[in-house]
Amino acid sequence: MSALLDIRNLSVALKGGPRLLRSVSLAVAAGEVRGLVGESGAGKSMIGKALLGILPRSVEVVDGQILLDGDDLLRLPPAERRRRIGQRAALIPQDPLTALNPAHRVGPQITDRLVDILRWPRARAEARALDLLAEVHIPDPGRVMKSYPHELSGGMRQRVLIASAFAAEPALIVADEPTTALDVTVQKQILRLIAEMQARHHTALLFVTHDLGVVSKVCQNLSVLYAGKVVEDTTVRDFFRAPGHPYSAALLAATPKYTDPDGSLTPVPEAVIAAVRAEVEAAETEWQHGRR
């Protein structure tokens, strides 16, 4: 199966500084759900930002390719790149309160993208938004369209963002820890909703998370990152049966088990961290040498 998204040897660095992503390669097929897991700071969200063209100004892509439908986004003129991304990809961010503009009503925050990027008539865009709000199980979509974000609960705001992400029927959605800001009960509802929408629309999903429990429920395949480097690329089934990298095995062992609520937590062993850090440093030295 050919890849919808094909990231090849992607390196992202602070301008004039060290790399934050180190020769990352991964592929996502049409309709696939791939997890990106690792500790905080591993580079999971950075991959999504590089793909969507929303890296911080202090950060730049220094090497590699990001192929979407066979076109290298990094080689396109900026305006064309924004157009392609707007048509083919979308984001479900982790904090719905900050992601939605508090000064604007919910309706235009869904419809403007359809009008500006897809050139839909306003009436068609509004009808689409109403249908999507109903699809994500929001009661009284017409009222919500006229509401401001602060008038909605956290779970409702996240449902609005999910509806907005699916609005233009993108081929690929980056879900950047979309349940982090929600309580446990609402998290379960939102995860079920994302899985339901993904299956219904057959959308590929790049799911960024540090929660292996979420991976087991949502993803088919996953990439494990440490310090901006992919240390393992595998199926979810194989990961939980027999992780192939010592760091992956240590992450799995460190996960709290609901079957043993009184059990002590198992940190990632220092020896494993030292070994994977040496692996990363060797790759960094080789890359720096190649640039001289």
N, C-alpha and C positions, 0 to 999 in steps of 0.2 A: 504494500500500500504506500503510495507516494505521500510525502509529508505536506501538510498545509503550511506549517511553520517549521523552518529548518534554520536553527541557529548554529553557525559554524565558527569555532575558535574565537568567540567574542571576548574582547578585553576592554574593560572600562577602567579609567584611572582618574584620580584627581589631577587637575591641570598642573603640570609640572611636578607631580608627586607619584606615589605608588599606585599599583593596580588595585582595584576593588573587585573586579571580576577577572578571572585568570583563565583565558582560553576555554570559555564555556561552550560546549556543544550539546545540543539536545534537539529532538524533533517531536512534533505533535501532529498526528494525523487528523483528518476531518472527523469530527464527532468524538475524538478521544478526550479523556479527562486525565491530565498528567499533574501530579503533585510535585511541588518544590518544597523540600523540607530541610531543616537544619536549624542550628541555634540562631538567636538574634544576632544580626550583623554578618550572617553568612553570605549575604548577597541575593537572597530570594527576591525581594521586592525590586532590587536594582535591575534584575533581568527583565521584569515586567516594564519598568520605566524606560529601559533602553529600547525595548520593542515598541512601546507606544510613543516614543520621542518626547518624554517628559522628564528627562534627567535634570538634576539641579545644574545651575549655570557653572558651578565650580567643578563639574564632572564632565568628561568627554569619552566618546568611543575612540579607542586608539588602534583597534585591530579587529578583523573578523567580518562576518556577514550575518545579516538577518533577512532570510528569504521568506516572504509571505506570498503564497501562490506562485512561487518561482521567481518573483521579482525581489531583488536586493534593495530593501528600503534605504539602506545607508548610501546607495549610489544615486538615488532619485533626487531631483531638485526639491528644496524644502516645501514648496507649495504642493507639488505633486505627492510628496511623501505624506503630508498631512491629509490630503484628500484620500489616498489609498487607505491609510490607517482609519480615518473616519468612516469609510465605507465598509471595511473588512474586519475591524477589531474594536473592542470596547473594554471598559474597566468597571469592575465592582470594587470600590475602595473600602477600606476597613472602618472608617469613621463616618457614618452618615450625617452627623451633625455638622462637621466641618466640610464635607464634600458638597453639600447642598448650599446654595447661596441664600443666606437668611433674609436678604432684601427683596427676593423675588418669590412669587407664588410657584407652587410645584408644577403646574401645567406647562408653563413656558420652559421650564428646565428640562422637560422631556421633549417637547415639540420643536424647540429651536434647532436642535441637532438635525432633525428630519427636514426642516425647512431650509437650513443653511447648507447642509452637506448633500442631501439627496434631492433638494429642490422640490420637495413636496408642497402642494398648496396647503395653507394653514388649516383649512377645514379637514383635509385628509389626515394631517398630522395629529390634530386634536382627537379625531375618531380613533386613530391608532393608539394614542395614549390612554384613552378611556378603556379600550379593549384590554390593553396590557395591565392596567391597574386592576381590572377585574380578574385577569388571569393570575395575578400574584395574590389573589384572595383579599383584596382591599374592599371593604364594604363602602358603598356610596362613592364610587370613583369621581363623580361630578363634584362633590363637596371637596374631596382631597385635591383635585385639580386647582381649586380656588384657594386652597389653604397655604399658609406659610410654613416652612419646615418646623419652626418652634411649636406649632400647634399640633404636631404629630408626635407619637411615641417613638422611641428608638427603633423598635421592630417595624413600625409603619414606615419610617424614613428609609430603613434598609430595603424594604419591599419596593419603595419608589425607585431606589437606585438600581435594583435588579430589573425592574420594568424598563428603566431608562437604558440600561446596558443592552437589553434584547430588542429595543425599539427599531433599530435599523437592520435587523436580521443579520448581525455580524457572523462571520465564519468562525471567529475566535474571540473569546472573552478571557481577560486576566482577572481572576478573583483574588484580590490582595488581602488575605486574612479577613474575610467579610463578616465574621461573627465575633471579632475580638471585643468590640465595644458593647456587646449584648449580654444579658444574663443567660444562665444555662438553659432555661426553658425556651426562651426565644431563639437561642442558638440552634436548638434542635429543629425548630420550625423552619428557620431560614435555610439550614442545610438541606432539609427535605425539599423545600421550595426550589432551591438552586438545582438540585438533582432532577426534579420534575421538569423544570423549564429546559434544562440542558437536553434531556431525553426527548422532549416534545419537539424542540427546534433543531435537534441534531447539531448542536453547536460545540465546537472544540473548546475545552476549558483548561487554562493553565492556572492551577489552584495553589496559591502560596499559603503555607501554613507551617506552624511549628508543632501542631497537634497530630500525633500519629493516629489517634482515634478517629479524627476527621478523615485522614487519608484512607483508613480501612473502610470507611463507609461511602466515600465519594469517588475515589480515584481508581483508575485501572493500572496506571504505571506511575513511576516516580523517579525523581532525580534527587540525590542527597548531596548537599553542599556543605563545604567547610572552608571558611576564609576565601570565598569567591571562586572556589574550584569545585567542579563536580567530581565527587569521589566514588559515586556508584550510580548507575543507571539501570533500573530493573523493573520488573512487574511488581505490583503490590503483593500479589500472592507469594512470589518468591522472596520478597523482602521479609515478610512475616514468618515464612517457613525457615528460611536460611539466608540471612543477609550476607552479601558477598564481601563486604569490606569491614575491617575491625571497628571503624568509627560508626558505621551503620548498626552493627551489632551492639555497640555500647549505647547508642541512642535508644535502641529498642529496649535494652535492659534497664535504662534509666526511666522509662515510662511508668508512672504509677499504675497499679493494677486494681481495678474495682473489686476483683475477687479477693484481694488481700488489703482491705482498707487500713489495717493497723501495721502493715509491713513498712520497714524502713526504706527510704529512697536510696537508689544506687547511682551515685554520680559517675560520669564518664571518667574512667581511670586516667591518671596523669600519663601513664606510659602510652596509651592510645593517642592522647592529645599530642604528646611529643613526637610520636611517629608520623601522624598526619601533618603536623606542622612542618616537619622536616621534608615531607613529600611536597608540600606547597612551596616551601622555600627553595627547594631544588628546581621546581618548575619555574619559579620567578627568576632565579639566577640564569637558567637556560634562556628564558625569554629576553632578559635584559642583554645577555651576551649576543643574541641574534640581532638585536637592534643597533649594535655598535658598528 
